[in-house]
């Protein structure tokens, strides 16, 4: 059984000061995917770049202090695919894929559609391009896609759905894409095991939202539906602090 963890750290240098290396050591995960690292590798400490037992793979945004993803792996991948071969997405460091013998592991940081939905067209283009990429890989072997999808799929996935119907992360266009993505052959692993409300992965820093659990579930592990039986557990780790997001996990056979 392999354990995978995904976490939007909202700044890797910031979370290092909050016990990040000790947190990772405690998980003993086989793969740890990070989003929004906001750093180039050379800006990071030696201890972050070389966590014992792991090899780190980096795909940073070209714009400093912005976006970027990283994946720590215990096992040597067969290959590493940086980006989607699409300038706009790859300039922002949004997708990093590791290939193993029997699965692909996609670490993705989906765009935020922004206030006024100013980046909605771009976000939907990214969504379509990532989905096409994942579907191509799924023709070869199992595919896991994890990361900050920047969308709460259904009303159960956020505290105040009515107030957010036209806001970034819960706009109809974003939710419709998620419907279509799942209908196209992918599975939201968390909802395989947990149908309860109040299960969130992101909380605003304002209004004491985390303590009051006024949140959104916008971080996911998804898997191609043929491989869903390989998912033995999926969870959320709200007790892990250090970011405005918390980690999400899967156990994969």
C-alpha positions as CSV (number, residue, x, y, z in Angstrom):
1,X,0.0,0.0,0.0
2,X,1.3,3.4,-0.9
3,X,0.4,6.7,0.8
4,X,0.2,9.9,-1.2
5,X,-0.3,13.4,0.2
6,X,-1.1,16.7,-1.6
7,X,-0.9,20.1,0.0
8,X,-1.1,23.7,-1.2
9,X,1.5,25.2,1.1
10,X,0.9,28.8,0.1
11,X,4.6,29.5,0.1
12,X,7.2,26.8,0.8
13,X,9.7,29.2,2.5
14,X,6.9,30.3,4.8
15,X,5.8,26.8,5.8
16,X,9.4,25.7,6.4
17,X,9.4,28.0,9.4
18,X,6.3,26.2,10.7
19,X,7.7,22.7,10.9
20,X,7.3,21.5,7.3
21,X,10.2,19.1,7.4
22,X,9.0,17.5,10.6
23,X,5.5,17.2,9.2
24,X,6.7,15.4,6.1
25,X,8.9,13.0,8.2
26,X,5.8,12.2,10.3
27,X,3.7,11.2,7.3
28,X,6.1,8.6,5.9
29,X,4.3,9.1,2.6
30,X,5.6,7.6,-0.7
31,X,4.7,10.8,-2.7
32,X,4.2,14.3,-1.4
33,X,2.8,16.9,-3.9
34,X,3.0,20.6,-3.1
35,X,1.2,23.5,-4.9
36,X,1.8,27.2,-4.7
37,X,5.4,26.8,-3.6
38,X,6.1,30.4,-4.6
39,X,9.9,29.8,-5.1
40,X,12.6,28.7,-7.4
41,X,14.7,25.8,-6.1
42,X,17.7,28.0,-5.6
43,X,15.7,30.2,-3.3
44,X,15.1,27.3,-0.9
45,X,17.2,26.0,1.9
46,X,19.3,22.9,1.5
47,X,17.2,21.1,4.1
48,X,14.0,21.7,2.0
49,X,15.7,20.7,-1.3
50,X,17.1,17.5,0.2
51,X,14.7,15.9,2.7
52,X,16.1,12.5,3.7
53,X,14.5,9.6,1.9
54,X,13.1,11.7,-0.9
55,X,14.1,13.1,-4.3
56,X,12.4,16.4,-5.0
57,X,11.2,17.5,-8.5
58,X,10.5,21.2,-9.1
59,X,8.4,23.1,-11.6
60,X,8.4,26.7,-10.6
61,X,6.7,29.6,-12.2
62,X,9.0,31.9,-14.1
63,X,7.5,34.8,-12.2
64,X,9.2,34.9,-8.8
65,X,7.1,34.4,-5.7
66,X,4.1,33.0,-7.7
67,X,2.4,29.6,-8.2
68,X,4.7,26.6,-8.8
69,X,4.5,22.9,-7.9
70,X,6.9,20.4,-6.4
71,X,6.7,16.6,-5.8
72,X,8.8,14.6,-3.3
73,X,9.2,10.9,-4.2
74,X,10.7,8.0,-2.3
75,X,10.8,5.9,-5.5
76,X,12.7,6.9,-8.7
77,X,10.1,7.6,-11.4
78,X,10.5,6.2,-14.9
79,X,10.0,9.7,-16.3
80,X,9.1,13.2,-15.4
81,X,6.9,15.4,-17.5
82,X,7.2,19.1,-16.9
83,X,4.1,21.1,-17.8
84,X,1.5,20.5,-20.5
85,X,3.6,21.8,-23.5
86,X,1.5,24.9,-23.4
87,X,3.3,28.2,-22.8
88,X,0.7,30.0,-20.7
89,X,0.3,27.1,-18.3
90,X,3.9,26.2,-18.1
91,X,5.1,29.8,-17.6
92,X,3.1,29.7,-14.4
93,X,4.5,26.3,-13.2
94,X,1.2,24.5,-12.9
95,X,1.6,20.8,-13.7
96,X,4.2,18.2,-12.9
97,X,3.8,14.6,-13.7
98,X,5.8,11.6,-12.5
99,X,5.5,8.3,-14.3
100,X,5.9,5.0,-12.4
101,X,5.5,1.4,-13.6
102,X,1.8,1.1,-13.1
103,X,0.5,4.7,-12.7
104,X,1.0,8.4,-13.6
105,X,1.0,10.9,-10.8
106,X,-0.1,14.4,-11.8
107,X,0.4,17.3,-9.4
108,X,-1.6,20.3,-10.6
109,X,-2.2,23.8,-9.3
110,X,-5.4,25.0,-11.1
111,X,-5.7,28.7,-11.8
112,X,-8.0,30.9,-9.6
113,X,-10.7,32.5,-11.7
114,X,-10.0,35.7,-9.8
115,X,-12.4,38.5,-8.5
116,X,-15.0,39.4,-11.1
117,X,-14.1,36.0,-12.8
118,X,-11.4,37.9,-14.7
119,X,-9.4,34.7,-15.5
120,X,-12.4,32.4,-16.1
121,X,-11.6,31.9,-19.8
122,X,-8.0,31.1,-19.0
123,X,-9.0,28.7,-16.2
124,X,-11.4,26.8,-18.4
125,X,-8.8,26.5,-21.1
126,X,-6.3,25.1,-18.5
127,X,-9.0,22.7,-17.2
128,X,-9.7,21.4,-20.8
129,X,-6.0,21.0,-21.6
130,X,-5.2,19.2,-18.3
131,X,-8.2,16.9,-18.8
132,X,-7.1,16.0,-22.4
133,X,-3.6,15.3,-21.1
134,X,-4.9,13.1,-18.3
135,X,-7.2,11.2,-20.6
136,X,-4.3,10.4,-22.9
137,X,-2.2,9.1,-20.1
138,X,-5.2,7.0,-18.8
139,X,-5.1,5.1,-22.0
140,X,-1.8,3.7,-20.9
141,X,-2.1,3.1,-17.2
142,X,-3.7,4.4,-14.0
143,X,-3.8,8.1,-13.5
144,X,-4.0,10.1,-10.2
145,X,-4.5,13.8,-10.3
146,X,-4.0,15.8,-7.1
147,X,-3.8,19.4,-6.1
148,X,-5.7,22.6,-5.6
149,X,-8.5,22.5,-8.2
150,X,-9.7,26.0,-7.0
151,X,-13.3,24.9,-7.2
152,X,-15.8,23.6,-4.6
153,X,-17.8,21.1,-6.7
154,X,-21.1,20.9,-4.9
155,X,-23.0,22.8,-2.2
156,X,-21.8,20.3,0.3
157,X,-18.3,21.4,-0.4
158,X,-18.5,24.9,1.1
159,X,-20.1,26.5,4.1
160,X,-22.0,29.3,2.4
161,X,-23.0,28.1,-1.1
162,X,-25.8,30.7,-1.7
163,X,-23.6,33.6,-1.0
164,X,-20.9,32.3,-3.3
165,X,-22.8,31.3,-6.4
166,X,-21.1,33.9,-8.6
167,X,-17.8,34.0,-6.8
168,X,-14.5,32.5,-7.9
169,X,-14.3,28.9,-7.0
170,X,-18.0,28.3,-7.0
171,X,-19.1,29.9,-10.3
172,X,-21.4,27.9,-12.5
173,X,-18.8,27.5,-15.3
174,X,-16.3,26.0,-12.9
175,X,-18.7,23.6,-11.3
176,X,-20.0,22.6,-14.7
177,X,-16.5,21.7,-15.8
178,X,-16.0,19.6,-12.7
179,X,-19.3,17.8,-13.5
180,X,-18.0,17.1,-17.0
181,X,-14.6,16.0,-15.8
182,X,-16.0,13.4,-13.5
183,X,-18.5,12.3,-16.2
184,X,-15.6,11.9,-18.6
185,X,-14.2,9.1,-16.4
186,X,-12.6,10.5,-13.3
187,X,-13.5,9.9,-9.6
188,X,-13.3,12.3,-6.7
189,X,-11.7,9.9,-4.2
190,X,-12.7,11.6,-1.0
191,X,-16.4,11.2,-1.8
192,X,-15.9,7.5,-2.4
193,X,-15.5,7.3,1.4
194,X,-17.1,10.3,3.0
195,X,-20.4,12.0,2.2
196,X,-20.5,14.2,5.2
197,X,-20.8,18.1,5.1
198,X,-18.3,20.3,6.9
199,X,-15.3,18.6,5.3
200,X,-13.0,21.4,4.0
201,X,-9.5,21.9,2.8
202,X,-9.3,25.7,2.7
203,X,-10.3,28.5,5.0
204,X,-9.9,32.3,4.7
205,X,-7.4,33.9,7.0
206,X,-10.1,36.4,7.8
207,X,-12.9,36.2,10.4
208,X,-11.4,33.3,12.4
209,X,-12.8,31.1,9.6
210,X,-10.6,28.0,10.3
211,X,-11.5,27.9,14.0
212,X,-15.1,28.2,13.1
213,X,-14.8,25.7,10.2
214,X,-16.2,28.2,7.6
215,X,-14.4,26.7,4.7
216,X,-14.3,25.2,1.2
217,X,-13.2,21.8,-0.1
218,X,-11.1,22.7,-3.2
219,X,-8.2,20.3,-2.9
220,X,-8.6,16.8,-4.4
221,X,-7.2,13.5,-5.3
222,X,-9.0,12.2,-8.5
223,X,-8.3,8.9,-10.2
224,X,-9.4,7.4,-13.5
225,X,-12.5,5.4,-12.9
226,X,-11.0,2.1,-14.0
227,X,-8.5,2.5,-11.2
228,X,-10.9,3.5,-8.5
229,X,-10.7,0.0,-6.9
230,X,-7.0,0.7,-6.2
231,X,-8.0,3.6,-3.9
232,X,-8.3,2.0,-0.4
233,X,-8.8,5.3,1.6
234,X,-8.9,9.0,1.1
235,X,-8.9,11.7,3.7
236,X,-8.3,15.3,4.8
237,X,-5.9,16.4,7.5
238,X,-7.4,19.6,8.9
239,X,-5.2,19.4,12.0
240,X,-2.1,20.1,9.9
241,X,-1.4,23.9,10.1
242,X,1.0,26.1,8.3
243,X,-1.0,27.2,5.3
244,X,-4.6,28.4,4.6
245,X,-5.0,24.9,3.0
246,X,-4.7,21.6,4.7
247,X,-3.3,18.4,3.1
248,X,-5.4,15.7,1.5
249,X,-4.4,12.0,1.2
250,X,-5.0,8.7,-0.5
251,X,-3.9,5.2,0.1
252,X,-3.3,3.5,-3.3
253,X,-2.8,-0.3,-3.8
